Amino acid sequence: FPVTIPSQGIQDNAVTSGKINNGAVIDTKLATDSVTTAKIAANAVTRPKLEAVGQQISSSSGAFTTNSSSYVDVTNLSVSLTTIGRPVFIALVPDGSSNSSSIGVQSTADGTLGALFKILANSTDLGIIQIGGDAEGGFSGPAISYPPGSIMMISTLAAGTYTIKIQATVSIFSASSNAFVNYSKLIAYEL
């Protein structure tokens, strides 16, 4: 016959896990933060129970253009992201306005047209994307443009807080090139 013993009749630490019926401990009987990660079965945590990804999205670049011979920050394409050391996804996306989003380079004269776009975390270069071509035959104003998502990468960053940003230059190309970023936003989040 089962016997009911009031809690004041049981000594502290007298009940072992072997004496607790399966399913007898319910969530209301667990203290807050009492279940540690080591006690959670593999694959037991489902997507709805995970913390939201700390995604950061910049303001729009607007219609940014530069013919600088050194790297310059692209207007508004900068975010601050705190990581715990997992890989970080970084990309440009359309800004959601009715304007056309693109990155590219435009020539103002004959010759080589090209631009470089750099992704940085604080002052560390994470990647450089080059686009370019030839503008010959007396044509002035030809352009090469790509979707903003052409600038995309996954980078492994140590745990910490980073300013992630995009810079542009036409440094290795003719001064008759203009790099542009139209109506795009920078997005960064830890995977």
Disulfide bonds with the S-S distance in Angstrom:
none
